[in-house]
Each structure stands twice: as C-alpha cells, then as structure tokens.
Amino acid sequence: MFCPFCGGGGFGGAGGLGFIISLIFTLLLLVGIGLLIWWLVRQSSMGRYAPPPGPPTASRALEILNERYAKGEINKEEYEQKKRELMG
C-alpha cells in the first residue's frame, strides 16, 4: 500500500506498526464523523418532538374543579367531596 505522506516504504519503514497506527487513526476518524453526524441530526430535530403531555397534576385537577364549580356545573357538596379526594 503506497502512502505519499509516509516517506519511503509505504508506512514510513515502520512496517506492521505503521499499518496499525493508520488503522487506528482511520477508525477514530470514522467514529468522529459518525458522532458529528449524530450530533447535527439531534441539534436539527431538537424541539420538534415534544413528549406527550402526561396526566394532569393535582394542582391542575384542582384548577379544573374550581372552574367547574364557578361555572355552576357541580354543586357545593360535590365540589367539597372531590376537593377532599384530590387533597387526599
């Protein structure tokens, strides 16, 4: 294998050691390029895919209960019962 940067002898006269060093360098270069591509893809898609909303928290459920009571959708007894369940 001819290496124009290695001087004479293909691997600079180092023989098998030059081949191993070249192989390691090539593998590191390929891994680096792969990591760069992976990072670029992650950066470009960041913020596009938000996780699905989870179940309402107790404070949000209490807000909804207060709104329903204020609108007259539920009576006082039902409101107090559900509030006790939420605070629970």
C-alpha distance (Angstrom), angle and dihedral (degrees) to the residues before:
residue distance angle dihedral
M1 . . .
F2 3.80 . .
C3 3.79 118.9 .
P4 3.82 114.5 -171.8
F5 3.83 91.9 -164.5
C6 3.81 96.9 49.4
G7 3.79 101.1 69.3
G8 3.77 116.7 -130.2
G9 3.77 124.3 -8.9
G10 3.79 101.7 37.2
F11 3.82 95.6 -94.7
G12 3.78 98.6 40.4
G13 3.76 93.4 -92.2
A14 3.81 91.6 -64.3
G15 3.80 92.8 112.0
G16 3.78 114.4 -167.8
L17 3.79 93.4 3.0
G18 3.80 90.7 59.6
F19 3.80 89.6 51.4
I20 3.81 91.7 51.6
I21 3.80 92.1 48.1
S22 3.81 90.6 48.8
L23 3.81 90.8 48.5
I24 3.81 92.3 50.2
F25 3.80 91.6 47.3
T26 3.81 91.3 49.5
L27 3.80 92.3 49.1
L28 3.81 91.6 48.4
L29 3.79 89.8 49.4
L30 3.82 92.2 50.7
V31 3.83 92.3 46.9
G32 3.81 89.5 49.0
I33 3.80 91.8 51.3
G34 3.81 90.1 47.8
L35 3.80 91.8 50.8
L36 3.80 90.8 47.9
I37 3.81 91.3 52.4
W38 3.82 91.1 46.6
W39 3.83 91.0 50.1
L40 3.82 92.7 47.8
V41 3.81 92.0 50.5
R42 3.81 91.1 49.0
Q43 3.79 92.2 48.8
S44 3.79 93.3 49.0
S45 3.80 93.8 49.9
M46 3.81 96.9 42.2
G47 3.78 111.8 124.1
R48 3.79 95.1 13.9
Y49 3.76 95.9 94.4
A50 3.77 111.9 47.8
P51 3.77 116.5 -174.0
P52 3.79 113.7 -103.1
P53 3.78 114.0 -93.5
G54 3.76 113.3 -94.9
P55 3.78 127.8 -135.8
P56 3.79 114.9 -61.4
T57 3.76 114.8 -86.9
A58 3.79 121.7 -122.4
S59 3.81 91.5 -102.5
R60 3.82 91.6 52.2
A61 3.80 90.1 46.7
L62 3.80 89.3 51.8
E63 3.81 90.0 50.6
I64 3.80 90.3 52.8
L65 3.81 90.6 47.5
N66 3.81 90.6 51.3
E67 3.80 90.8 49.3
R68 3.80 92.3 50.1
Y69 3.82 90.9 49.5
A70 3.80 91.4 47.4
K71 3.82 90.9 51.1
G72 3.78 90.7 50.4
E73 3.81 94.1 -116.6
I74 3.82 91.4 129.2
N75 3.79 132.0 29.8
K76 3.80 127.5 -120.5
E77 3.82 95.5 -97.1
E78 3.79 93.0 50.9
Y79 3.81 90.0 45.4
E80 3.81 93.3 52.4
Q81 3.82 92.6 45.2
K82 3.79 93.5 51.3
K83 3.80 91.2 43.8
R84 3.82 90.8 54.4
E85 3.81 89.3 49.8
L86 3.78 91.6 51.2
M87 3.78 95.2 45.9
G88 3.68 88.9 44.1
